[in-house]
Amino acid sequence: MSTVQEKLTDLLVTQLGVPAAKIEPGISYKDLALDSLALIEFTMILNRELGTDLSDDLLQAETTVAETVEFIEAQGVRA
């Protein structure tokens, strides 16, 4: 597991209350029961914690954890 994925998982658990056992790379935010408001909040958390500049519309319900990690790592962020 990459450090970005570890950080993302930690933030989902600690900031949004997602059960750690549910978080897998291929799971979508919809399957984690995160609505659009939670995704906007999560985007702001990622920007603050990882120093990214992700747009509010980047994370969609169908986006997976792995896709988010790939996008963040493609920006050169290594957490």
Beta strands, then each sheet from edge to edge (+ up, - down):
end
